Amino acid sequence: MGFADIRRLLRMDMTMKVISFSQLGPRAICVLSANAEAPTCDTRKGGIVRKASDEKSAKTEFDALAKAERMLMMIEKNLHDAEAEKKHFENVMSNQVLSYLNNAEAEYREFEHKCKENRRKASIICPESEIEALGGCSESNPEQLSAQLSRMNQRLQRESQRFPESIEDLRMLNQKRSVKS
């Protein structure tokens, strides 16, 4: 293989590299300049000019550029994948998690409102001061309060059987005794 054959192969190889490089898209700019028939080329990257004086160094430069381009494409793909994943999780957050949280907050507000209303109604039936006078119920759970109420109802029934007079009768009797005294 003679020098002319090497130059022809080099030109074909460089032409193929330029074509394949230009098909990668507008991400980079490659400027090649040739001086006469000597196989030299300049590569520019970020304003830095590199001169390659033989086909081996030119091939090394093109390989380095191709490798850098592949790395750039891989980084862009990873970035695109990360953006797609971010968008997916933002959709999940807004469509599922946030709606669930909003529903839970609405239920909580409704529960608070019902509790407040029930407390108001309970204080009308039996003021808090009377409950505290009976020993309070702040440390009792609903089951304990229900059991205590059942015991009190049973006691009331037993006492009502022992003393059949109504509370009104007893009050009138008490007033009569007070007047006599």
C-alpha positions in Angstrom: 0.0 0.0 0.0 1.5 3.3 -1.1 1.3 6.8 0.3 -1.5 7.7 -2.2 -3.5 4.8 -1.0 -3.1 5.8 2.6 -4.2 9.3 1.8 -7.2 8.1 -0.1 -8.2 5.8 2.8 -7.6 8.6 5.2 -9.9 10.9 3.2 -12.5 8.2 3.0 -12.2 7.5 6.7 -12.4 11.2 7.6 -15.3 11.7 5.2 -17.2 8.9 6.9 -16.3 10.3 10.4 -17.6 13.7 9.4 -20.8 12.3 7.9 -21.5 10.1 11.0 -20.6 13.0 13.3 -22.9 15.4 11.5 -25.8 12.9 11.7 -25.6 12.9 15.5 -27.5 16.1 15.6 -26.8 19.8 16.4 -25.2 19.2 19.8 -21.7 19.9 18.6 -19.9 21.7 15.8 -16.9 20.1 14.1 -14.8 22.2 11.7 -12.2 20.4 9.6 -9.7 22.2 7.5 -7.2 20.5 5.2 -4.0 22.0 3.9 -3.0 20.9 0.4 -2.8 17.2 0.1 -1.0 16.6 3.4 -3.1 14.6 5.8 -3.5 17.3 8.5 -6.5 18.6 10.2 -7.5 21.0 13.0 -10.1 20.1 15.6 -11.8 22.7 17.7 -13.5 22.0 21.0 -14.6 24.8 23.2 -12.5 27.4 21.4 -9.3 25.3 21.7 -7.7 24.4 18.4 -5.8 21.1 18.1 -3.6 20.4 15.1 -3.3 16.8 13.9 -0.4 16.2 11.5 -0.9 12.6 10.7 -3.6 10.1 10.2 -3.0 8.4 13.6 -3.4 11.6 15.6 -6.4 12.6 13.5 -8.0 9.3 14.1 -7.3 9.6 17.8 -8.9 13.0 17.8 -12.0 11.8 16.0 -12.2 8.8 18.3 -12.0 11.1 21.3 -14.7 13.3 19.8 -16.9 10.3 19.1 -16.4 9.0 22.6 -17.2 12.5 24.1 -20.3 12.6 21.8 -21.4 9.1 23.1 -20.9 10.2 26.7 -22.9 13.4 26.0 -25.7 11.4 24.4 -25.7 9.0 27.4 -25.9 12.0 29.8 -28.7 13.5 27.8 -30.6 10.2 27.9 -30.1 9.8 31.6 -31.3 13.4 32.1 -34.4 12.7 29.9 -35.1 9.5 31.9 -34.7 11.4 35.2 -37.1 14.1 34.0 -39.6 11.5 32.9 -39.3 9.8 36.3 -39.7 13.1 38.1 -42.8 13.9 36.1 -44.2 10.4 36.8 -43.7 10.9 40.6 -45.1 14.4 40.5 -48.3 13.0 38.8 -48.5 10.2 41.4 -48.1 12.8 44.1 -50.7 15.1 42.7 -53.2 12.5 41.6 -53.0 9.9 44.4 -51.1 11.0 47.5 -52.3 14.6 47.6 -56.0 13.7 47.0 -55.7 11.1 49.7 -54.3 13.6 52.1 -56.9 16.2 51.2 -59.7 13.6 51.8 -58.1 12.7 55.1 -57.9 16.4 56.1 -61.5 16.9 55.2 -62.6 13.9 57.2 -60.5 15.1 60.1 -62.2 18.6 60.0 -65.6 16.9 59.8 -64.7 14.7 62.8 -63.5 17.8 64.8 -66.8 19.6 64.0 -68.8 16.6 65.1 -66.8 16.3 68.3 -67.3 20.0 69.1 -71.0 19.7 68.4 -71.3 16.5 70.6 -69.4 18.3 73.4 -71.8 21.2 73.2 -74.8 18.9 73.3 -73.3 16.9 76.2 -72.6 20.0 78.2 -76.3 21.0 77.8 -77.4 17.6 79.1 -74.9 17.4 81.8 -72.6 20.3 82.6 -68.9 19.6 82.9 -68.9 20.8 86.5 -71.4 18.0 87.5 -69.2 15.4 85.8 -66.2 16.6 87.7 -68.2 16.5 90.9 -68.9 12.8 90.2 -65.3 12.0 89.8 -64.6 13.1 86.2 -64.0 11.1 83.1 -60.9 12.6 81.6 -58.9 9.4 81.9 -61.6 7.0 80.9 -62.2 5.6 77.5 -65.7 5.2 76.0 -65.9 1.5 77.0 -65.1 2.3 80.6 -67.6 5.2 80.6 -70.3 2.9 79.2 -69.7 0.3 81.8 -69.7 2.9 84.6 -73.0 4.3 83.2 -74.5 0.8 83.1 -73.6 0.2 86.8 -75.1 3.6 87.7 -78.3 2.8 85.9 -78.5 -0.6 87.6 -78.0 1.1 91.0 -80.6 3.7 90.2 -83.1 0.9 89.4 -82.3 -0.9 92.6 -82.7 2.2 94.6 -85.9 3.1 92.8 -87.4 -0.2 93.8 -86.4 0.3 97.4 -87.7 3.8 97.5 -90.7 4.1 95.1 -91.2 7.8 95.7 -90.3 10.1 92.9 -87.7 12.8 93.3 -90.5 15.4 93.2 -92.3 13.7 96.1 -89.1 13.6 98.1 -88.5 17.3 97.5 -92.0 18.2 98.6 -91.5 16.0 101.7 -88.2 17.8 102.4 -89.8 21.2 102.1 -92.6 20.3 104.4 -90.1 19.1 107.0 -88.2 22.3 106.6 -91.3 24.4 107.1 -92.2 22.4 110.3 -88.8 23.0 111.8 
